[in-house]
């Protein structure tokens, strides 16, 4: 597993879903952030992270998070840090 740290601005609405027929992951939140170099990454949070994303984050928030890359442009979030400007 490759642990990474990302920092950027949320540029999409947070899409929150429930996963049915999967015993490990019950809820999922998916959104995009734009990094400082203008590239975009899709962020995925499961269970408690999904609940946190849906309830506390919104479009245009500046965030940092710790997670790991699961593909070229997708990152699974493990810990979030919110920056209030």
Phi, psi and omega in degrees: 000139181250104179284131182227158174241131181235148176221133180184189183247135178288124184245004177225164174290153180273120181266115183249130181222158170255138178260122180259145180073022175229115187282340182271317184245113185265316179233155182217139174237134182229132176203170180248144171239152175254124180280173181299331180270016176072006174277156183245143179230136174276127181253135180235129176236139180247151173051246183297323177295321177296316178298317178299313181301314184292324185272332188246338185257154176211167180303141180078003172288142172267125183226163168227147178211155176255136180190200176219151180281131176252347173200190185298323183232019178236138179230136175268124184276140177243321181216136179249150174228127181256134177252122179258120182253000000 
